Amino acid sequence: MTIRILSAIGDPDAARVVSSLLHQLPDAEPAPAVADSAALLDALARAAAQGDGTPSAGGPSAVEALPEVVVVHERIGPAPALELIREVALRFPAVGVVLITADAGPALFSAAMDAGARGVVGLPLGYEELAARVQAAAQWAAGVRVHLGGSAEAAPGPAGTLVTVTGAKGGVGTTVTAVQLALAARAAGRSVALVDLDLQSGDVASYLDVQFRRSVVDLAGIQDISVRVLQDAVHDHPTGLGLLLAPEEGERGEEVDDRAARQILGALRSRYEVVLVDCGSQMQSANAAAVELAETALLVTTPDVVAVRAAKRQVRLWDRLQIRKAEDTTTVVNRLTRNTEIQPPLVAKATGTQVARTHVPAAFKELQPCVDAGRLQDLDNRSTVKQALCALAAELALVESPAARQGRGSHRARPTLTGRKRKAIAAGAAPGPGTIPGPASGPASGSGSGSGGRFAGRRGPAARGGTGPFDPAGPYEEG
């Protein structure tokens, strides 16, 4: 969002300093400073009149023509600064006002807020404080303009999609899932931030061959996270991902509480289209806040009794703490094979969660060279694990490609038929109760599932007329 800024500063030297700092702000368009209060009000009235011909800030077009932020110096004249702020707030309520003053004490701060200011910056000026106050005022002004009928493009607050990836227990593939989902979204052309909130044992840096001294802890104690502060803490990876890493000293993870996590994630969502968060498997206040805020909360488990029980405990914990309901959680089954006794429908029944249609096959041999080298980004595109996780990204709408979703095992894709069912249909016989159409063929439909997969010739108990945990024609079907 472009921030238009108009300054009212009587002192030419102070005006030059403020103008120099404002020009350093990203996406900022500072206008030449006006010298007195009357000139400021006239400039705002002219800007409002450009929209609908009347000097009013009430109409949508008038709102769009006004600057988002007005910076007022305490020594402006002839009207006192606080009176000027009150006048601007009354006549132009969609403009955020920031006061620059040498006395930034509680009394003046309270008076400025009562007058209608959105921020107070103390002298001598510093870039970080000025940038934080201006950006906060601009975000507030954008929100007011939406309610007054201004452009929806100026909508403030979080804009990016927040997805959390949590493990039922350690070692189920949480970080691999988070990294590959982030890489898939980035490959689709979206701006992506990958956050490691496994604060005591995060491994995102190890999986992506990163050595970076900044971490999420560096943002924990900052009240207002400016764009420059965020850029200093986020590592720009060669893949195009923005990485916010866990601290090397695990004990420092306690510095990131739920308030800090909310603020950090809000700042990231305002700058990235997709924010992926690796929450690990241990719940703390920071990653619990992330799960609560997320549009999509993934819970990764493997199809074994211990992991499914751990997933059930995790879901119950979230429910007791009122973090997230089970039905709002999506479980991803990792390392699934055709011969596994515990199949996705049983996982859904045990945990009470939704189970993703896309399941990740057990193929660690494909992953091992990249994992050992610490370069998960080099995973071959032909890998069944990568293809499955790309399909999962499409299912979660992280990859906005309908053609890719249909071609990679979407539930709307045309199902394949086993040879046994083809013969039955060709003979005019009605399908038997035990035959279920297999999933869509393609690289994302699991570990070689479908009639053309490597397990197509096998038959389990269900195929022989008995009962079993899954149907051989469609072991991943969630009927």
Salt bridges, closest charged atoms under 4 A:
ASP13 OD1 - ARG16 NH2 2.08
GLU68 OE2 - ARG4 NH2 2.83
GLU68 OE2 - ARG145 NH1 3.72
GLU87 OE2 - ARG91 NH1 3.81
ASP209 OD2 - ARG375 NH1 3.64
ASP224 OD2 - ARG133 NH1 2.55
GLU255 OE2 - ARG252 NE 3.10
GLU273 OE1 - ARG190 NE 3.97
GLU292 OE1 - ARG262 NH2 2.78
GLU295 OE2 - ARG269 NH2 2.41
ASP378 OD2 - ARG375 NE 2.51
ASP380 OD2 - ARG382 NH2 2.99
GLU400 OE2 - ARG190 NH2 3.71
GLU478 OE2 - HIS359 NE2 3.85
